[in-house]
Amino acid sequence: MEQIRLNAYHIMWLFVFFDLPVETKKERSQATRFRKDLLKDGFTMMQFSVYIRHCASKESANMHMKRVRGFIPEKGHVSILSVTDKQYGDIINFLGKKTKPLPEGPKQLELF
């Protein structure tokens, strides 16, 4: 059995971008449920409609993408982007002078 070496090209990050309607009580409820489901699945809010999640492998990322597809409300737009840890390491964040810095990503390896 061949061992797969974990490195910055095997570890993945998932981004979920969404624009959900919130005009009716039902739509607001569905949008809130969607955000809560993302948090329960280990995603972290990066911006109000952008959530991110660290995945130890492409297989793990695929499993979480499938879960997100199951959370999607009947209306709205949801996009999922997967990038390698190496690509994520090239992200550049700009913060306003009065903005608090973003929390650092996970420092431990997921073993699932």
C-alpha positions in Angstrom: 0.0 0.0 0.0 1.4 3.3 -1.1 1.7 6.0 1.6 0.4 9.4 0.7 2.5 12.2 2.1 0.5 15.0 3.5 1.8 18.3 2.2 0.6 21.7 1.2 -0.7 20.2 -2.1 -2.9 17.5 -0.5 -4.4 19.6 2.3 -7.4 21.6 1.1 -9.4 24.6 2.1 -13.0 25.1 1.1 -14.6 28.5 0.6 -18.4 28.8 0.5 -19.7 32.0 -1.0 -23.4 32.7 -0.8 -26.1 35.2 -1.5 -29.4 34.2 0.0 -32.7 36.1 -0.1 -33.9 37.4 3.3 -37.0 39.3 2.4 -39.6 37.0 4.0 -39.6 35.3 7.4 -39.2 31.9 5.8 -36.2 33.1 3.7 -34.5 34.6 6.8 -35.1 31.4 8.7 -33.6 29.3 5.8 -30.5 31.6 5.5 -29.9 31.4 9.3 -30.3 27.6 9.2 -27.7 27.5 6.3 -25.2 29.5 8.2 -25.7 27.4 11.3 -25.3 24.2 9.3 -22.0 25.5 7.9 -20.8 26.2 11.5 -21.9 22.8 12.7 -19.9 21.2 9.8 -16.7 23.0 11.0 -16.7 26.1 8.8 -15.6 29.5 10.1 -17.1 32.8 9.0 -14.4 34.8 7.1 -16.9 37.5 6.0 -20.7 37.6 6.4 -21.4 35.5 3.3 -18.0 33.8 3.0 -17.2 30.7 5.1 -14.0 28.6 5.1 -13.0 25.2 6.2 -9.7 23.3 6.5 -9.8 19.7 5.1 -7.0 17.2 5.6 -7.4 15.8 2.1 -9.3 16.0 -1.2 -11.5 13.2 -0.1 -12.5 15.1 3.1 -13.1 18.3 1.0 -15.4 16.3 -1.3 -17.4 14.9 1.7 -17.9 18.5 3.0 -18.9 19.8 -0.4 -21.5 17.1 -0.6 -22.8 18.1 2.9 -23.0 21.8 1.9 -25.0 20.9 -1.2 -27.5 19.2 1.2 -27.8 22.5 3.3 -28.6 24.8 0.4 -32.0 26.5 0.7 -34.5 26.4 -2.1 -33.7 30.0 -3.2 -30.4 31.8 -3.5 -26.9 31.4 -4.9 -24.2 29.3 -3.3 -20.7 28.7 -4.7 -18.0 26.4 -3.4 -14.3 26.8 -4.2 -11.6 24.4 -3.1 -7.9 25.4 -3.0 -4.8 23.7 -1.8 -3.1 24.7 1.4 -0.2 26.0 -0.7 -2.6 28.2 -2.7 -4.3 29.4 0.5 -0.9 30.3 1.9 -0.7 33.0 -0.8 -3.9 34.8 0.4 -3.4 38.5 1.1 -5.8 40.1 3.5 -6.1 43.9 3.9 -7.7 45.3 7.0 -8.9 48.8 7.8 -7.0 50.6 10.6 -9.8 50.0 13.1 -10.5 46.4 12.1 -9.5 43.5 14.3 -7.2 40.9 12.7 -8.7 37.7 11.4 -8.2 34.6 13.6 -5.3 32.4 12.6 -6.1 29.1 10.8 -5.9 25.7 12.6 -2.5 24.8 14.0 -3.3 21.1 14.3 -3.7 18.4 11.7 -7.1 16.7 11.4 -7.0 12.9 11.6 -10.2 11.4 10.2 
